[in-house]
């Protein structure tokens, strides 16, 4: 059955652009930037949530600064029905070390983001995923993240390129228990007021405000985003996995810069392993995806050695703060 497609009016688009810039903006701030009223902004945001165009507001946290590496695991399942697959995905989603989980159709059935402080920890996490999949696991592979770059939703009409960077593990920045409590709550509640943060974390308002500002200044918190269901807007979400020929760092950076300028490309992840780059691409159909792919191949045929793709159907989890893994 074809999913219903929702239409955005001009006010919806302008408000979504502002939320995409910074989802913690107040309704009054968004109203000022979109030249409308606070009441109109609140009405449109509530409607976007009711229509499931916005499913959540999340906080982007640079887990590399908290002493964690990021790994992407690709799995292909076999001899499985819909219920069995759902049970496996639910169990994977429930793991504390899993920060992102999607499923789709293509070279792989699912992609899993795993946080781990060491290779030994990652090995244990990977073994847990293999155990959960059991006899249904046909094949798997993995890569290690070097950096990832969130690009703004340019299909909303905002052509200026803005990016939020996340990096590989570095020397861990120390955080205290109150930092951890705040991060744990705000990771899935990016628009929560400072009063609500204080109530939920039991941190006094003035201290909650201080810790939030400190975490932003330290660049542990790097952004606040709306989780937009592009499928509700009639768009397909493709994940393009690229393996490079041996090439200079300068040539690779030119390719990445080229990708950032493309209207359809939303997210870039540089990795080491089977793939060197992952691109999240939003298009109206497979024909448009082919156009994007052909343009990349035409301009960088010397660089692209191999590519594979999958169409993402569901995003089960996106959480940049695995609280139980962070030592305070």
N, C-alpha and C positions, 0 to 999 in steps of 0.2 A: 504494500500500500504506500503510495506517495505521501510524504509528509507535507503538511500545509505550510505555505510560505507566507511570512508576515512582511508587510510593507513598512518602510520607515518614511516619515515625513521630514521636512527640513529641520524642524525643531528637534526631533529625535536624533538626527544626524549630528547636529551641533552639540547637543548634550552628550552624546556618546563620545564625540571627539574630546570634549573636556574631561569626561570620566577616564578616557584612555590616556590623557596627559597626566592626570593625577586624580585617582578615584576618591582621595580624601578631601577634595575640595567640598566645601559646604554648598548647600543649595543656593545660598546667597551669593557665593563667589561664582558659581556656575551661571547664575542669573545675570550677574554683571558682565561676564565674558560673552554671553550669548544674547545680551540685550533683551532680556525678557524678565519675568517676575519669578520670585522664589516659589510661589504657589504653582506656577506653570512647570517649573523645573521638577518639583516634587511629584506633580501629577504624571509627567512623562516618564520619570524614573520608575514609579510604581507600576505604570502600564507596561513598560519594558520588562519588568520582573514578572508581572502576571502573565505576559505572553511568552515567558521563558526565553526571551532573547538575551536577557541577562540572568544568569543562574547564580552568580556569586560575585563578591568583591574580595580579591585576594592580595596579599602583600608579597612582593618579590624580595627575597632574602638571599644575600650572597653567602651561601653555605661554605664556600671556600675559605672565607674569613673566620669561620667557626671550626675549621680543622677537618672538614669533610671533603672527600672526593665524590664525584658524580659519575656513575656508570649507566649506560643504556644497554638493556638486555632485550634481544629480539627472539621471540619464540614462535614456532610453528607447531600446531597441534594436529593430531590425527585420530581417526576412529572415535569420533566424539559427536554428541548431539548438542542441541542448543542449551538444554538444562545443565548438562555436565560442564559445558564451557562457562556458563554463567557462574556456577559454583566455584570453579577454579579462579575466575576473575575476582569474585567476591573475597576469596581467601587471600589472594595476592594483594588486593586493595587494603586489606586489614593489617598488613605487615607494617610495623613502625618505620622500617627502613625504606619503604616505597614512597616516593614523592610524586610520581606521575605514572598514570596507567591509561593506555588507549588501546582500542581494538579496531580492526578493519579488515580489508580484503586486499591481498597482493602477495608480495614475496613473503611477508610475515603476517601472522594473525594478530599479534599484540606486541607493544613496545612498553617496557617497564624501566622507570628510572629508579636506581638504587643509590642511596647515600651510604658511604662507609669511610671510616677514618684510615684503614689500612687495607692492603691486599688480602690479608688473612680474614678480616671482617667481611670484605666483599665475597671471598670464596665461601664463607659460611652462609651469607645471604643468598648467593646464587644456588647453593646446594638446597636451601629451603625452598626456593622457587621450583627447582627440579623435582623436589619431593612432592610439592603441591600438585604439579602437573602429572606426576606419576607415569603410568603407561601411555598416557595421551600425548606426551612430549615426543614429537618427531625430530625436531632439530632446534638448535639455539645458537646464538652468537652474541658478542657484546663488544662495546667500544667504551673508551674512557674520555670524558669531556675535558677539553682544554679551555674553552670559553663558549659562552652562549650569549646571543644578543637578541633581545626582544625589540622588534620594530613596531611602530604604531600601525593601527588598522587604517591603511591608506585608502581602502575601498570606501571609507566613510566620507571621503572628499578632502581630507587633510593631506596635502601633497608633501608637506615638509617632513623630512626623515628625522625621527627621534628614536633613540635606542637606549636600552637599559642593559648594562653588561653584568654578567656573572662569570666568575673565574674559577680555575682549578684550585685545589687546596694550597693554602699558604700557611705561614705561622699563625696559629689560632689566636684571635682576639679574645681576651678574657671577658666574659659576661657574668653578671651575678644572678641570683635567684629571681630578683624582680625583673631584670631584663628578659630572662627566660619565660617567666609567666606572661609578660606583655607580648613577647614574640609569639608564644604559643596561641594566645587568644587572637591577636590581630592578623595572624597568618591567613585566617579564613573569615575575618571580619574587618576588612580594610577601611570601611566607612564608619565604623563604630566611633561615636563621640568620645572625648576624653572622659566624660562622666560615666559612660557605659563601660569603658575600659577599666576605670577605677572600681566600679561596682563588681564587675566580673572577676577581676584579678585580686580584689581587696588591697590594692595599692592606693594610697591617698592621691587625690587628684593632682596636687602640685608635684608629687614624686613621679606619677605616671607621665605627666607632661615632660618632666626632665628626662626620664628614661627614653621616651619616644624621640625627643630631639637629639639626644646623645647617640642613639642607634642610627639615626639618619645621618648625623655628622660623621660617624665612623664608617659610613657606607655599608653597614651590615644590612640595613633596610635601604633598598635601591629604588623602590617604586611601589605604586599602588594601582592595581588594574581591575577592570570589570572582566568577568569571564563571559564572553559573548558566544552564544550558540550560533555559529555561522550557518548551520544547516537550516535554522529557522528563517534565515534571510535568503534562502535559495542558493546557497553557495556550497560547493564541495570542498572538503579539506583533504589535500594530498600531502603525504610525507615523502619527500624525494631524498634518497640516500645515495651519496656520490663518493666514489673512490677516485683519487687523483693519480695521474702519472707523476713520476718524480719531476718536480718543478720548483723553481725558486720561490722563496717566501714572498717576494715582491709580486710575482705573478698570481699567487694564491690570494694575496690581499686585494689585488685588482679585481679578481673574481668575486670576492666577498663584497667589496664596495659596489660592484655592478649589481649584485643581488639586492643590496639594500635599497637601491633606487627603483627596483621593480614594484609596480603597484600591487602585484599579487602575493609577494613574498612577505611573510609576517615574522618569521623566527628563523635564526641561523645558529646552528650549533657545530662548532669545530671539534673534532674528535680524533683519537688515535685508535686504530684497530681495523676491522674489516672496512669501515667507511671513514672518510675524512671530513665529510660535511653532511649535515642534515638540514633540509629546508622545509619549513611549513609553508604551504602554498594554498591560497584560497581562490577558487575559480568558479565560474558559473556552470561549467560542464567539462567533460573530458577533452573536448575539442580545444577549449581554451587552455587546459593544462598542457596539451600537446604543443600549442603555440609558445607557451612559456619555456617548455623543455627545448624546443627547436631553437629558440633564441639563445638559450644558454649554450647549446651545442655549437651553434653557428659562431658565436663570439669566443668560445673557449674550447674548441675541439682538441687543442693541444694538451689541455689540462684534464679533461674528463676521460677517465679510463673505463669506468663502469658505473652504471646507475641502476637503481631498483626503486620501486615505489609501492606505496599502499594508500588506499583511500580510507581515511579515518572515519568511522561511524560514531563511536562513543568515546568521550573522555571521562573515565571513571573517577579519576583523582588528580588533583593538582595542589600540592602542599609543599612549600619551600622551608618548612621548619619541622624536622623530625625531632620533637622535643626530647624524647627518651634517649636519643643518641648524643645530646649535647651535655657535656660535663660542665657544671658551674663551680 
